[in-house]
């Protein structure tokens, strides 16, 4: 498949969740060079009819807002705002 958009950095041990409509959520992972962990979120949309994957980074709304992925009754994405 062809890649469109700026792809995320190479990472090991990341998470990938299907969130519906051909969209995947990529999060976390470790830098292969050992420089630390990633805390970014990426949307990957798969377009099978056009044979491409489109990458886009999910931006936080503000400096004090965060997303948390958790496991309870399945994976879920929670949005938190610190005051």
Buried (B, 14 or more C-beta within 10 A) or exposed (E): EEEBBEBBEEBEEBEEBEEEEBEBBBBBBBEEEEEEEBEBBBBBBBEEEEEBBBBEEEEEEEEEEBBEBEEEEEEEBEEEEEE
